[in-house]
Amino acid sequence: MLDDIKKTLWATADKLRVNVDAAEYKYLVLGLIFVKYISDTFTARRAEINARLTNPADGRADGKGCGARCADSAEAGRIGV
């Protein structure tokens, strides 16, 4: 299944390279780099908050970690995700 996804992505990238001018292709790549940066930053921040919530020395820790609380947008905003 993963190989099928890789093949599909590479085929799509090949089609895109043919139809997009090199000067415009950089905008697509820069957009993807930005999305990757935001994703990595979010993952790091979530791990930091999860560690803080599971640390008993922290007054806000409940031992449950982030879990479902980070999935709820209101709760996530309250705890700083």
Summary of the structure (lengths in Angstrom):
residues: 81
radius of gyration: 19.4
end to end distance: 32.6
largest distance: 56.5
contacts: 167
relative contact order: 0.08
helix: 78%
strand: 0%
